[in-house]
Amino acid sequence: MDREKVKKEFGERVRLLRNENEWNQEELASKIELSVSALSDIELGKHLARTETVYALCEVLETSADYLLGLKEYTPANHLAALLDGMDAKEIEFAED
């Protein structure tokens, strides 16, 4: 994957997860201690986030760096939801124990 494609994919995934959490850019930027303009540049694919920012995004958005970088097609949260979706109530109760 070329660098420009990685930046674009990364930004799209950050924006998608931010929107899923119903946060605006100001809210997410505050949570990861980043300026709104820097977050905007990341979401637009103008810049690739620094390592510290990737780590903060993963924590706040509850996802993996693999997902943000386009190496995986799911986040841990939606992967769990997909697994649970295929289970009946008895299986879910067993899994909770």
VODO-581034 format. One line per field, with one value per atom (N, C-alpha, C): residue in one letter; residue number from 1; x, y, z. Coordinates in steps of 0.001 Angstrom, whole numbers. Layout:
resn (a,...)
resi (NUM,...)
X (X,...)
Y (Y,...)
Z (Z,...)
***
This chain:
resn (m,m,m,d,d,d,r,r,r,e,e,e,k,k,k,v,v,v,k,k,k,k,k,k,e,e,e,f,f,f,g,g,g,e,e,e,r,r,r,v,v,v,r,r,r,l,l,l,l,l,l,r,r,r,n,n,n,e,e,e,n,n,n,e,e,e,w,w,w,n,n,n,q,q,q,e,e,e,e,e,e,l,l,l,a,a,a,s,s,s,k,k,k,i,i,i,e,e,e,l,l,l,s,s,s,v,v,v,s,s,s,a,a,a,l,l,l,s,s,s,d,d,d,i,i,i,e,e,e,l,l,l,g,g,g,k,k,k,h,h,h,l,l,l,a,a,a,r,r,r,t,t,t,e,e,e,t,t,t,v,v,v,y,y,y,a,a,a,l,l,l,c,c,c,e,e,e,v,v,v,l,l,l,e,e,e,t,t,t,s,s,s,a,a,a,d,d,d,y,y,y,l,l,l,l,l,l,g,g,g,l,l,l,k,k,k,e,e,e,y,y,y,t,t,t,p,p,p,a,a,a,n,n,n,h,h,h,l,l,l,a,a,a,a,a,a,l,l,l,l,l,l,d,d,d,g,g,g,m,m,m,d,d,d,a,a,a,k,k,k,e,e,e,i,i,i,e,e,e,f,f,f,a,a,a,e,e,e,d,d,d)
resi (1,1,1,2,2,2,3,3,3,4,4,4,5,5,5,6,6,6,7,7,7,8,8,8,9,9,9,10,10,10,11,11,11,12,12,12,13,13,13,14,14,14,15,15,15,16,16,16,17,17,17,18,18,18,19,19,19,20,20,20,21,21,21,22,22,22,23,23,23,24,24,24,25,25,25,26,26,26,27,27,27,28,28,28,29,29,29,30,30,30,31,31,31,32,32,32,33,33,33,34,34,34,35,35,35,36,36,36,37,37,37,38,38,38,39,39,39,40,40,40,41,41,41,42,42,42,43,43,43,44,44,44,45,45,45,46,46,46,47,47,47,48,48,48,49,49,49,50,50,50,51,51,51,52,52,52,53,53,53,54,54,54,55,55,55,56,56,56,57,57,57,58,58,58,59,59,59,60,60,60,61,61,61,62,62,62,63,63,63,64,64,64,65,65,65,66,66,66,67,67,67,68,68,68,69,69,69,70,70,70,71,71,71,72,72,72,73,73,73,74,74,74,75,75,75,76,76,76,77,77,77,78,78,78,79,79,79,80,80,80,81,81,81,82,82,82,83,83,83,84,84,84,85,85,85,86,86,86,87,87,87,88,88,88,89,89,89,90,90,90,91,91,91,92,92,92,93,93,93,94,94,94,95,95,95,96,96,96,97,97,97)
X (852,0,895,584,1413,1026,1934,1790,525,212,-973,-2259,-2282,-3457,-3607,-2507,-2539,-3086,-2597,-3071,-4569,-5023,-6444,-7297,-6907,-7641,-7669,-6528,-6430,-7411,-7384,-8267,-9734,-10084,-11480,-11949,-11075,-11451,-11558,-10683,-10789,-12115,-12433,-13684,-14898,-14874,-15967,-16202,-15134,-15273,-15674,-15175,-15585,-17080,-17560,-18987,-19822,-19319,-20034,-20199,-19221,-19291,-20077,-20535,-21301,-20530,-19221,-18363,-18061,-17937,-17441,-15914,-15273,-13806,-13257,-13916,-13449,-13428,-14478,-14558,-13462,-13271,-12224,-10848,-10622,-9321,-8988,-9970,-9761,-9404,-10095,-9860,-8453,-7904,-6564,-5485,-5879,-4944,-4222,-5037,-4541,-5335,-4742,-5489,-6540,-7604,-8663,-8115,-7247,-6697,-5837,-5083,-4269,-5165,-6244,-7182,-7852,-8227,-8838,-7885,-6620,-5621,-5477,-5544,-5466,-6689,-7872,-9101,-9164,-8597,-8585,-7469,-6634,-5542,-4360,-4280,-3150,-1891,-2080,-945,-1257,-238,-380,-73,-864,-700,630,1151,2357,2014,3016,2814,1987,2292,1560,86,-185,-1562,-2292,-1620,-2230,-2622,-1727,-1990,-3202,-3249,-4364,-5673,-5637,-6841,-7338,-6431,-6818,-7500,-6957,-7553,-8931,-9034,-10278,-11357,-10976,-11944,-12174,-11455,-11572,-11406,-10288,-9982,-8507,-8065,-6657,-5951,-4654,-3854,-3974,-4097,-4272,-5503,-6598,-7808,-7586,-7057,-6866,-5934,-4931,-3963,-4430,-5613,-6154,-5643,-5022,-4504,-5574,-6620,-7761,-9026,-10069,-11319,-12361,-12003,-12964,-12284,-13112,-12610,-12908,-12199,-12511,-13976,-14525,-15901,-16890,-16756,-17743,-17502,-16280,-16019,-16774,-16738,-17469,-18969,-19463,-20888,-21271,-20422,-20705,-20717,-19806,-19798,-21070,-21436,-22631,-23894,-23901,-25067,-25379,-24373,-24567,-24875,-24982,-25227,-26663,-27184,-28511,-28356,-29462,-29443,-28707,-28865,-28217,-26695,-26227,-24788,-24203,-24936,-24473,-24401,-25404,-25397,-24215,-23915,-22758,-21464,-21350,-20142,-19935,-21011,-20888,-20370,-20681,-20216,-18772)
Y (-1180,0,1239,2184,3376,4365,5255,6200,7054,7541,8390,7610,6370,5531,5245,5006,4756,5985,7176,8405,8597,8344,8512,7510,6248,5184,5439,5811,6098,7214,8296,9430,9068,8281,7861,7018,6149,5282,6074,7032,7890,8645,9226,9980,9078,7876,6925,6608,6289,5949,7159,8331,9550,9758,9599,9768,8700,7462,6402,6743,7445,7866,9164,9721,10967,12127,12188,13270,14178,15474,16364,16383,17068,17091,17714,18742,19406,18432,17597,16642,15589,15008,13994,14610,15769,16428,16673,17091,17331,16036,14953,13665,13123,13431,12910,13986,15147,16254,16649,16946,17333,18552,19398,20550,20080,20839,20514,20521,21482,21544,20317,19830,18624,17406,17301,16189,16281,17466,17671,17227,17597,17192,15673,15017,13550,12960,13446,12914,13147,14230,14532,13810,13080,12338,13199,14409,15291,14876,14333,13919,12583,11778,10550,10885,10360,10667,10147,10870,10427,9225,8482,7268,7536,8630,8948,9208,9827,10130,8863,7967,6684,5934,5897,5211,5833,7152,7834,7572,7605,7323,5904,4956,3566,3434,4082,4014,4663,5874,6639,6038,5593,5044,3540,2959,1536,659,860,86,-278,-906,-1288,-444,-359,324,-430,-1743,-2531,-2072,-1812,-1340,51,967,2337,2398,1532,1528,721,119,-629,-2051,-2555,-3919,-4941,-4501,-5346,-4624,-5385,-4801,-4626,-4837,-4689,-4078,-3493,-3015,-4094,-4138,-5135,-5065,-3858,-3713,-4277,-3945,-4460,-5931,-6412,-7841,-8608,-8119,-8749,-8716,-7586,-7474,-8489,-8667,-9636,-11056,-11351,-12677,-12897,-11920,-12043,-12131,-11460,-11464,-12869,-13678,-15041,-16036,-15583,-16473,-16344,-17461,-17369,-16984,-16727,-16230,-17175,-18483,-19458,-19406,-19276,-19171,-17901,-16793,-15530,-15632,-16249,-16423,-17269,-18326,-19172,-18392,-17566,-16779,-15748,-15234,-14239,-14858,-16148,-16837,-17119)
Z (0,0,0,-851,-899,212,492,1614,1508,310,131,418,-15,232,1727,2414,3864,4586,4221,4868,4658,3444,3130,3902,3879,4573,6083,6633,8063,8428,7673,7952,7841,6833,6662,7840,8325,9444,10745,10949,12137,12097,10958,10806,11028,10466,10633,12110,12828,14245,15078,14712,15426,15257,14048,13782,14475,14533,15243,16718,17267,18674,18852,17726,17726,18355,18023,18475,17299,17580,16547,16642,15712,15727,17000,17503,18725,19905,20007,21117,21031,19844,19708,19892,19305,19441,20910,21681,23108,23834,23492,24155,23886,22719,22380,22479,23006,23224,21930,20913,19607,19153,18343,17841,16834,16717,15771,14341,14032,12675,12369,13356,13141,12921,13710,13527,12155,11767,10453,9339,9448,8451,8388,9555,9590,8891,9244,8649,7145,6680,5249,4495,5215,4590,4206,4778,4474,5220,6436,7266,7909,8113,8873,10329,11223,12645,13179,14162,14860,15727,16129,16927,18173,18886,20123,19823,18682,18299,17897,17188,16821,18091,19054,20322,21020,21100,21750,21010,19684,18900,19154,19197,19456,20812,21818,23157,23181,22687,22765,21859,20670,19717,19912,20884,21212,19975,19315,18122,18133,17065,16961,15906,16029,15009,13685,13745,12520,11748,12459,11781,11195,12000,11521,10313,10296,9197,7987,8080,6962,6851,7914,7897,8272,8962,9337,8907,8628,8162,9260,10490,11569,12777,13632,14912,15936,17050,18073,18521,18653,19117,18107,16814,15870,15554,15772,15618,16695,17925,19021,18739,18271,17944,16866,15869,14812,15366,16276,16902,17714,18526,19356,18514,17389,16504,16014,15878,15399,16502,17752,18887,19361,19889,20497,21967,22643,24028,24966,24771,25640,25489,24242,23981,24570,24478,25049,26560,27171,28633,29060,28313,28601,28480,27445,27220,28324,28882,29955,31242,31463,32690,32540)
***
